[in-house]
């Protein structure tokens, strides 16, 4: 099985968004080697980057340290291409 297929299967096996580092750990591959392959699947519409819009309603969103340091996260793209990605919950301590 190719590494590209392994990436896709990693997302098929989870319901939660994953960071590049998490995928790299699961596949035992260096993160910098995965970047182009993840971009390939994003271009193909198989996975999508999850925005941090879960923090949109948070009163701390403009000064939120967790939001400023969150890694990009990805999830399996399912359904319509127009469907919004699943936002992660706000990471701020309230």
N, C-alpha and C positions, 0 to 999 in steps of 0.2 A: 504494500500500500504506500502511495506517495505521501510526502509530508503535507502537501496541499489537501489531500483527502483526510488526513489525520486532523488537520486544523478544523475542517468542516465537521467531522464526527465529534470533536471535542465540544463544539457548540450545540450539536444535536443531542448530546448527553446531559445538558444542563439547562435549567430554566432561568438561571441568573446571568447577568452580564459578567464578562470576564475581562480583565486587563491583559495587556500584552505579556506582562510578567507572569501572570497566572497560567496563561496558555503555554508559555515557554517552560514553566516548571512541570506542567502536566506532560508535555511532550519531550522533556529533557533536551531542549534546544536553547541556544543563546537567544535572548530577546532581539538583538540587532539582526539576527538571521531571519526572524519571523516578520519583521516590519513590511517588507515588500510583498510577502505572501499574504499577509492580512489585507494590505491595500488591494491586492488582486481580487480577493473575495468581496471586498467592499465595492469595487468597481463592477463586479459581476452581479451585485445585488444579493449575494448569499448571506452576508453578514452586514451589519451596520453599526456605526458608532453611536453609542448612547450619549445623549446630551446630559448635562447636569441640571436640567430644568426642574428637577425635583426640589431644588432650592429656590425656585422662582418666588414662592410665597413667603419665604423666610425673611424676617425683618433684618437679618444680618447678612443678606446675600452679597452686598457690596464690600463688606469687610470680613468675609468668612475665610478664615485660614484653611479649614479643610477643603473648601471649594477651590481655593487657589492652588492647592497642591494635589488635587485628585488626579490620578492617572486616567488617560483615555480608556474607556471601557467599550466592549463590543458585545453584540448579541446576535443570535441567528435571526435573519430577516424572514418573517413569515407573513403570509397574507398579502395584502395590497402594499405596493411600494409607497403609497401615499399614507399608510398607517404610521402614526408617530411612534418613535422608539419608546420603550418603557423607561421612564425616568427613575433613577435611583432615589431612595429616600434622602431627605436632607441630613447631612452628616454633622450639622452644627449641634453643639450642646446648648440647650436652651435654659 
